[in-house]
Amino acid sequence: MLSTPTDPSIGVLEGIKEVINESGAKVIDVIVHATTLGTNAFLGQAGLELPKVALITTEGFRDVLEIGRQRRAELYNPFITKPKPLIPRRLRFTVAERISHEGKELKPLSKDELKKIAETLRDEGVKSVAIVFLHSYVNPEHERMAEELVGEELPNAYVVPSYKVDPEYREFERVSTTVVNAVLMPLLSKYFSKLNSLLKNLRLGRPELLIMKSDGGFSTSTEAGKVPAATIESGPAAGVIAASRVAKELGIMRALSFDMGGTTAKVSTILEGRPEVTKEFEVGGKVHKGRLIRGSGYVIRYPHIDLVEVSAGGGTIAWVDEAGHLRVGPYSAGSEPGPASYGRGGKDPTVTDANLLLGRLGDSLAGGEIVLSKDLAVQAFRKKVCSSSGLSLEEASYGTLTLANAEMARAIRIATVEKGYDPRDFALIAFGGAGPMHACDLAAELGLKKVIIPLAPGVFSALGLLLADYRHEFKASVLKPLSKVVPEDLEGIFKSMESKARRVLRDEGVPDERIFMLRYADMRYVKQSHELVVEAPKPFGEEGINYLREAFTRKHEEVYGYFMSDEAILVNARVSAFGEVIKPSFRKEVLKESFKSPPDLIKAFRRTYFRDSGWVRTAVYCRSSLRPGHEVEGPAVIEEYDSTTVVPPGWVLRVDGFSNLIIERI
């Protein structure tokens, strides 16, 4: 079924009903959900209106949110417009109070001022209040007091203090992260609550609603509602988690997760079965050629799987610029009205229409639920592309795929080459509705030797929801030279965070034997602007200082190519807490030998266009008919309910013991 962007709960509920009808399930214990609601709200999606939010901060710091960093999104544009502040100046208030950088109270919190501010907020009808005081990451006492008082005065509003969201130094990032959470809290809390109610109405027991987060873990909807900014990239994260599991099962040390859907394509790097994670990103920002333009969006300081995203999906629109040149993207036809060939009113030619005209797609999708019209695709290309570019229908169609592939190849280079990796050392795990159609072309362009198409690639990200664990992040500010860190004190900080993490996981129903923790330290040299993350030992004893110093030196040399003899600074201590869940196992069939697929498995033949071969008579197979051990030489097209795989000439496909399609050059 198609998505329901204006109210995702409708699509979720209808999808669950379909599963119930097909499976005959009477009871559902757990539902794991990934959502893009937060991202869509910042992108201005129709029907999602941002709530009225206020900020209360330390006297003299009213404009930190608007001043931001001296980072220009467009360095040479004198007319650049910064992102509009999420809170207008009239709703940003200051109160007399001051905590020093050492955590000492310099000026008491003025409760009288705070009460007057609360009265104004009540009159304004504010739905959510962010509270960010200077140096509260060292001593949050004033924020606790303000949280309690404002909560009493505004019982129907959400109150979001920074010490619960981002207890880390750097004022702008902390303010921005807290404000983003305050903006999202009314939207996401309402959505989670509505979804929980709808699920209960299904009378399938009392299913627990778990929410996927950007870091690749999940939490209960209650915990996710406390830090909703952590769910911004939850959908793409699920796909990377599933790809990581496939890489582990196949023993692949270096893999690329490639997810191509209807609007975008996303690439992530997986090393030794673990996706790369970064601790800061921006929401609502601009992306240019796969790179996020820093300073163009709203900063969120929360761990998330490092993704490169480009505007290249099945619905991406082909068009002609003023110079008569063919262009592809960044605009998309979406699911409504969709590509021209869908026959739902779309008039623009898309990547899907090009694949149809080149014989890479059949005449229907989703098991026949979506019938494709080649005539409508022809009309769209001739009217919108051929007439103004002088290109033939064939040139326009293949040119569309070439440009889309170039954009996706750029994303892979950003995820590999720009990080110092050679893409030829990686296997490409391709999924999404459109990913398997383009995977071999991308591999050929970048020199990758192996492409892996997992089972059910169109809904592969959903598998990631079943393969994730509960995960929570905790951090504490230290800000001391390593030589001045007392091992016993740091061990106490780690233990305090671990104790809090254990309570949270226990409340979520995770037994102690399935709880495990990882310790990390954020470190840098004096006067450096950014930290590197290294693992910290457990327990942290006398040797812990030398361990961190050596680990940081190695990491600095690995990342920057050098290290210094200067004193290292320990900025933050971190704890990643995991609650392991029982995961589905992958069934593997032991293969005695590979064998060619018998001709009677061929469903049909059709003319398909390939770059180096032109139009070729191509065998079409149903994936369900291919069994472990089967081998198919290209050219071939493998069709299934949720996706289509294209195997060009010069490539061979083998079905492995897990029923993955392993495609390699002959």
MARMARTOR-601509 format. One line per 4 residues: their letters; for each residue x, z, y of C-alpha. Coordinates in pm, whole numbers. Each point is the difference from the previous one (the first is absolute). Layout:
BEGIN
a) X,Z,Y; ...
END
This chain:
BEGIN
mlst) 0,0,0; 107,-51,361; 114,290,216; -221,167,264
ptdp) 235,61,294; -249,161,238; -91,268,-257; 250,12,-289
sigv) -206,263,-183; -259,-269,-83; 259,-216,-174; 148,301,-180
legi) -339,111,-127; -104,-348,-112; 330,-42,-184; -51,331,-181
kevi) -353,-100,-94; 130,-323,-153; 252,196,-206; -272,239,-113
nesg) -231,-284,-102; 271,-180,-195; 152,306,-165; -313,208,-52
akvi) 183,308,133; -209,314,36; 258,229,158; 290,-69,238
dviv) 253,278,48; 233,-146,263; -11,-286,249; 324,-98,175
hatt) -58,-192,321; 232,-193,233; -131,-92,344; 100,-206,303
lgtn) -260,164,223; 264,165,218; 191,-323,54; -318,-195,72
aflg) -107,253,263; 322,-54,197; -29,-376,-37; -339,11,170
qagl) -215,-100,-294; -366,-40,92; -211,304,-81; 292,244,15
elpk) 4,176,337; 277,247,77; -134,347,83; 58,184,328
vali) 315,208,-39; 182,243,231; 356,132,14; 110,349,100
tteg) 373,35,58; 262,204,182; -4,5,378; 212,-287,130
frdv) -37,-217,-311; -334,-163,68; 136,-354,-2; 236,11,-299
leig) -252,-204,-201; -6,-275,261; 369,1,91; 107,-31,-362
rqrr) 344,-141,-71; 205,-244,202; -62,-253,-274; -128,-337,119
aely) -204,-192,-252; 101,-324,176; 339,40,161; -10,-306,226
npfi) -367,7,99; -35,147,353; -378,10,-36; -5,195,-325
tkpk) -298,228,-54; 58,319,-197; -263,119,-247; -292,163,175
plip) 28,382,-33; -238,130,-265; -100,278,242; -68,-79,367
rrlr) 179,215,257; -314,182,107; -34,136,-355; 362,116,-19
ftva) 26,365,107; 290,241,49; 12,374,-36; 258,256,116
eris) 216,101,-299; 357,-51,-112; 201,46,-318; 377,-58,11
hegk) 186,-233,-236; 110,314,-184; -360,112,-52; -3,277,263
elkp) -304,47,223; 93,-78,360; -353,-7,144; -311,146,-172
lskd) -292,-229,-82; -266,11,275; -324,61,-189; -206,-18,320
elkk) 125,-354,68; -67,-91,-359; -361,119,20; -64,-201,316
iaet) 142,-309,-168; -223,61,-303; -306,16,228; 95,-337,153
lrde) 47,-151,-346; -343,125,-104; -158,-163,306; 185,-325,-72
gvks) -130,-12,-357; 347,-15,-151; -2,-41,-380; 361,86,-75
vaiv) 278,197,175; 375,-42,-52; 217,300,88; 372,-63,50
flhs) 217,267,164; 370,-30,74; 227,119,-285; -289,108,-222
yvnp) 196,-142,-294; 226,307,37; -269,255,86; -364,-110,-41
eher) -155,329,116; -140,-138,326; -153,-297,-182; -160,236,-252
maee) -154,204,283; -126,-311,177; -137,-143,-325; -202,316,-59
lvge) -133,28,356; -95,-369,36; -160,11,-345; -220,290,109
elpn) -99,-172,324; -60,-341,-162; -130,72,-351; -119,-360,-53
ayvv) 328,-165,99; 310,-64,-210; 307,193,117; 338,-148,-98
psyk) 315,202,82; 335,-174,-40; 153,273,-217; -243,-96,-279
vdpe) 64,-371,35; 357,-62,114; 222,309,40; 306,-197,109
yref) 190,-41,326; -22,-304,233; -297,58,226; -141,-351,28
ervs) -8,-67,-375; -158,341,-63; -265,-55,268; -77,-352,-123
ttvv) -29,107,-365; -229,291,89; -219,-214,225; -37,-274,-264
navl) -114,265,-245; -244,141,256; -143,-349,56; -40,-74,-370
mpll) -131,339,-109; -366,-50,108; -7,-352,-150; 167,75,-332
skyf) -162,341,-53; -343,-154,57; 82,-288,-234; 133,227,-276
skln) -302,228,35; -243,-294,-17; 176,-144,-302; -8,335,-179
sllk) -375,26,64; -64,-354,-127; 201,71,-315; -203,312,-71
nlrl) -321,-201,34; 114,-219,-288; -54,300,-229; 316,-58,-198
grpe) 104,362,-5; 205,124,294; 284,-253,31; 299,118,200
llim) 93,-242,278; 377,-45,34; 153,-196,287; 313,-215,-26
ksdg) 256,54,275; 268,-214,161; 281,176,-187; -129,-114,-338
gfst) -159,332,-100; -356,123,30; -183,318,93; -356,125,-1
stea) -225,-138,271; 2,347,159; 379,7,33; 13,-367,107
gkvp) -250,78,274; 245,252,147; 269,-265,55; -196,-328,8
aati) 292,-193,150; 166,35,-341; -256,-247,-144; 73,-289,240
esgp) 184,-216,-258; -167,140,-310; -126,-332,-140; 334,-188,0
aagv) 177,315,-127; -209,-1,-317; 117,-349,-91; 365,98,41
iaas) -49,303,-226; -145,-226,-271; 287,-247,39; 249,288,-28
rvak) -153,99,-333; 28,-357,-130; 365,-10,107; 65,326,-185
elgi) -172,-116,-318; 202,-322,-2; 328,172,87; 44,-197,322
mral) 234,180,240; -75,-216,304; -345,-144,63; -209,-128,288
sfdm) -367,85,26; -178,-310,134; -367,43,87; -182,-302,144
ggtt) -367,48,72; -252,-167,226; 154,82,338; 360,113,-39
akvs) 293,8,-239; 202,319,-47; 347,51,-147; 168,324,-101
tile) 337,76,-159; 10,198,-326; 334,146,-108; 36,164,-342
grpe) -376,29,-33; -50,170,339; -136,-172,312; 192,45,323
vtke) -166,247,238; 43,34,377; -115,294,209; -132,-164,317
fevg) -220,-300,77; -245,-130,258; -369,-76,-34; -180,-263,205
gkvh) 330,-164,92; 97,-364,10; 183,-171,-282; 218,-299,79
kgrl) 139,-207,-287; -32,293,-238; 164,253,231; -194,279,167
irgs) 67,-14,374; 105,355,77; -183,146,296; -305,-226,-42
gyvi) -211,254,-192; -61,371,-46; 273,200,-169; -78,198,-315
ryph) 273,221,-144; -102,27,-361; 166,-136,-318; -129,-338,-111
idlv) 113,-268,-241; 213,-248,189; -197,-325,14; 62,-335,165
evsa) -328,-170,84; -66,-354,121; -313,-195,88; -15,-218,-307
gggt) -294,33,-237; -257,-214,-169; -219,8,310; 279,-78,249
iawv) -106,-289,223; 190,-327,48; -18,-149,349; 172,-245,231
deag) 170,106,324; 5,-186,332; 307,-197,-105; -181,-129,-309
hlrv) 199,215,-242; -152,165,-305; -10,380,19; -119,263,-248
gpys) -120,345,105; -11,263,128; -378,-41,9; -208,48,-314
agse) -346,-104,-109; -41,339,-171; -262,51,-268; -277,-95,242
pgpa) -39,-291,50; 309,-61,-214; 179,-331,-75; -190,-321,63
sygr) -27,-70,-374; -197,324,-52; -304,-165,157; -86,312,199
ggkd) 21,-158,342; 377,-10,45; 119,-310,184; 375,62,15
ptvt) 244,-126,-266; 189,278,-175; 276,55,-256; -269,32,-270
danl) -145,-338,99; 349,-155,-19; 55,141,-350; -336,-144,-105
llgr) 78,-347,135; 339,-1,-173; -152,82,-339; 152,346,-21
lgds) -346,157,6; -298,-96,-212; -356,-43,120; -91,370,-6
lagg) 130,354,40; -95,340,-137; -125,-137,-329; -229,-249,170
eivl) -151,243,252; 160,-193,287; -41,-378,-33; 254,-200,200
skdl) -90,-323,176; 282,-254,21; -210,-213,235; -26,282,254
avqa) 375,59,-22; 64,-371,61; -231,2,303; 172,305,148
frkk) 351,-144,-35; -95,-345,128; -183,137,302; 229,287,99
vcss) 344,-123,-115; 26,-366,-100; -183,-142,302; 231,165,253
sgls) 331,5,-188; 10,-344,-159; 65,154,-341; -163,-128,-315
leea) -221,236,-198; 274,48,-255; 266,65,266; -223,244,186
sygt) -84,194,-316; 354,25,-129; 132,66,350; -237,296,20
ltla) 141,147,-320; 357,-68,112; -47,187,328; -178,289,-170
naem) 281,24,-256; 263,-6,275; -167,297,166; -12,194,-326
arai) 362,-90,-80; 90,147,338; -167,326,-102; 209,11,-319
riat) 319,-59,198; -88,285,236; -59,229,-298; 330,-98,-164
vekg) 262,-188,202; -51,204,317; 53,317,-203; 317,-129,-159
ydpr) -157,-110,-332; 35,-339,-167; -352,-124,-89; 144,-187,-299
dfal) 61,338,-164; -374,78,0; -296,-88,-218; -323,-86,180
iafg) -310,190,-113; -286,-206,146; -363,105,25; -302,-16,225
gagp) -257,-276,-23; 239,-262,139; 345,137,-90; 41,-165,-344
mhac) -73,-343,149; 295,18,239; 248,220,-189; 203,-274,-172
dlaa) 31,-201,322; 140,307,176; 234,77,-288; 132,-357,9
elgl) 63,14,374; 184,333,-14; 185,-45,-328; -186,269,-194
kkvi) 28,-53,-374; -304,185,-129; -366,33,99; -234,254,-161
ipla) -378,-29,16; -163,322,-128; -340,26,-162; -299,-32,236
pgvf) 218,-85,303; -295,-32,235; -88,367,-42; 350,118,-91
salg) 17,237,299; -286,198,-154; 226,75,-297; 239,168,242
llla) -272,251,82; 2,109,-363; 380,15,-19; 60,216,308
dyrh) 39,378,15; -116,263,243; 257,5,278; 51,210,313
efka) 278,9,255; 123,312,178; 273,30,260; 164,269,213
svlk) 227,-39,301; 355,138,-31; 206,-177,272; 333,164,-71
plsk) 355,-123,-64; 60,12,-372; 280,255,45; -246,245,158
vvpe) -267,-30,-269; -33,320,-205; -68,-101,-363; -231,298,-60
dleg) -207,-86,308; -35,-366,-101; -96,102,-354; -271,217,155
ifks) -131,-295,201; -15,-219,-309; -170,272,-204; -259,59,273
mesk) -93,-369,4; -7,-14,-380; -228,304,-11; -241,-168,242
arrv) 17,-323,-199; -77,182,-323; -309,162,157; -129,-337,119
lrde) 51,-164,-340; -158,293,-182; -304,-25,229; -23,-366,-100
gvpd) -12,104,-365; 356,-84,-105; 138,244,-264; 341,155,66
erif) 167,-184,-287; -78,-333,169; 131,97,343; 352,-103,97
mlry) 187,-9,331; 276,-207,155; 208,132,288; 139,-214,279
admr) 201,44,320; -9,-215,316; 353,-25,138; 193,-178,274
yvkq) 315,26,205; 1,150,351; -151,-239,257; -142,-233,-264
shel) -363,-95,55; -127,-19,-356; 44,192,-321; 82,-95,-356
vvea) -181,169,-287; 197,146,-290; -110,208,-296; 69,374,19
pkpf) 96,219,-298; -220,262,-161; 67,287,31; 192,-26,326
geeg) 302,225,-42; 351,17,144; 89,-344,-136; -308,-152,164
inyl) 175,-55,334; 280,-207,-158; -256,-185,-210; -195,-107,312
reaf) 316,-91,191; 125,-224,-280; -344,-154,-64; -42,-79,370
trkh) 349,-152,23; -72,-229,-297; -341,-100,138; 139,-70,347
eevy) 273,-221,-142; -251,-180,-223; -239,-71,286; 237,-59,293
gyfm) 326,-89,-173; 197,295,136; -3,379,36; 156,243,248
sdea) 174,333,-18; -241,141,261; -223,295,-79; -334,-98,-155
ilvn) -327,139,133; -275,120,-235; -316,-101,186; -283,65,-247
arvs) -53,142,-345; -264,-179,-205; -188,52,-323; -188,-271,-190
afge) -246,169,-233; -152,-188,-295; -284,85,-232; 28,-217,-310
vikp) -321,-141,-144; -70,-149,-341; 57,-373,39; -116,-295,-208
sfrk) 264,-122,-243; 109,-362,-30; -61,-141,-346; 285,-212,-127
evlk) -18,-243,-287; 319,-44,-194; 97,-367,4; 174,-157,-297
esfk) 61,-333,170; -124,-223,280; -196,-310,-84; -144,-291,190
sppd) -365,21,92; -206,-228,-223; -162,-299,175; -349,122,-89
lika) 43,285,252; 1,-249,286; -325,33,189; 29,-325,197
frrt) 238,-230,185; -3,-69,372; 221,-169,256; 212,255,187
yfrd) 246,-60,281; 355,141,-15; 276,-37,258; 262,-181,-206
sgwv) -232,-176,-244; -300,-109,206; -329,-27,-187; 36,106,-363
rtav) -245,21,-289; -7,376,-52; -132,211,-287; -244,276,92
ycrs) -19,317,-214; -225,305,-5; 224,303,17; -224,185,-244
slrp) 93,-256,-267; 375,63,37; 141,271,-223; 333,185,-4
ghev) 263,-240,-124; -167,-314,132; 219,-235,200; -116,-264,250
egpa) 223,-252,176; -87,-112,349; -176,-171,153; -290,229,-84
viee) -279,193,169; -116,330,-148; -350,103,109; -160,343,-24
ydst) -290,183,161; 189,143,297; 294,-236,57; 173,-326,-89
tvvp) 365,-43,-101; 186,-324,70; 303,-90,-217; 192,-295,152
pgwv) 198,-255,-199; 338,140,-104; -135,349,-61; -112,163,-324
lrvd) -255,277,-46; 18,256,-279; -251,274,-73; 182,327,-68
gfsn) -107,295,-211; -185,158,292; -190,-330,58; 187,-60,327
liie) 75,-363,82; 379,-33,28; 89,-325,176; 362,-122,11
ri) 188,-318,76; 71,-217,-301
END
